[in-house]
Amino acid sequence: MSANLTIDVRETLGSDAGPLLDYTSKTISSDRLHLPGPDFVDRIVSNTDRSQNVLNNYQRLLNSGRLGGTGYVSILPVDQGIEHSAGASFAPNPEYFDAEKIVELAIEGGCNAVASTFGVLGMCSRKYAHKIPFMVKFNHNELMTYPNQFKQIPFGSIRQCWEMGAAAVGATIYFGSDDATNQIQYVSDMFAEAHDLGMVTVLWCYIRNSAFKTGGKDYHTAADLTGQANHLGATIQADIVKQKLPDINGGYKALNSGDSSYGKFRDEVYTELAGSDAQGNGGHPIDLTRYQLINQYMGRVPLINSGGASSGAGDLKEAVTTAVVNKRAGGMGLISGRKAFQRPMKEGAALLHAIQDVYLDDSITVA
């Protein structure tokens, strides 16, 4: 085990350790991927059309926090005050109604960056923007409209992000929704402006459509559908893509049953590229996640996976499992919020350190 780790990853995983840590991928081999590393900006980003200022901020992001210099990232995202309502999000730990506490948790937790709203980051930018990279989330889905609607709308301008000293901007697109074309267009325009001002762009490539729940299954986290969403995100020049960890496959197959017709796909997507059968059933979590990554130009646009909701006592193992799957698939890191901020700061920081331990542990390699 590498030095200075706070947990034993194999011990934390328990009976799941062997299937996760000893697995060898049977799809796209790791030597065909563009993997994270200390030289990622020099090796990959410097060959793009991004400006020198984008490269500077990208390198700052990779050099910050407990994972600084490894090429991996651990990011604290807290936009749930808008996305899930402040009361519902912060009631388990009311200190995080205070914007400054969110930034303090990211610093205490050794994160590469803190991702939050205009309000949160603007409230304490002069105190902290030079101490930890800010990632301003510029659009959100608000749940005050009745009945609730699911539309990501801008909450401010790219200029505001730049003026508060942000190193990066973040946005969400609900691919597959009835508002997706509008979101693709304005996010693309705002990403271009962010690049002009020297900021890194990060896209939450989520999918949203009630039709994606069919046959008693929810395909919003299907490898094939999320993989295509990630490819669209890379197309509009996201520098990093955030995606939920896939736990199912066969979305296109399911949506092309009976008299319905949706999208385009081939059986090889499942059998050769994702380790599933021809119907999209099965597949190891590492292979399903690698399919997401290969849709991002084989990793030239890195993949970070989300940590998911807090479930209490099982959070540590769940977070470590997600980090192991992401790292072994070839991903760049984790962006985990609720598991950290819905508990006391000391415990939240410890959970973030446990996630980072996966990326600091040299014995955990790409599958």
Secondary structure, DSSP 8 states (H G I E B T S, - for coil): --TT-SS-HHHHHGGGHHHHHS---SSS-GGGS----TTHHHHTGGGSS--HHHHHHHHHHHHSSTTTTTT-EEEEEE-HIIIIIHHHHHTTSGGGGSHHHHHHHHHHTT-SEEEE-HHHHHHTHHHHTTTS-EEEE-EE--S-SSS-----EE-S-HHHHHHTT-SEEEEEEEETSTTHHHHHHHHHHHHHHHHHTT-EEEEEEEE--GGGEETTEE-TTBHHHHHHHHHHHHHTT-SEEEE----B--HHHHHTSTT---S---HHHHHTTSS--TTS----HHHHHHHHHHTTGGGTS-EEEE-----STTHHHHHHHHHHHHHHHT--EEE--HHHHTS-HHHHHHHHHHHHHHHH-TT----
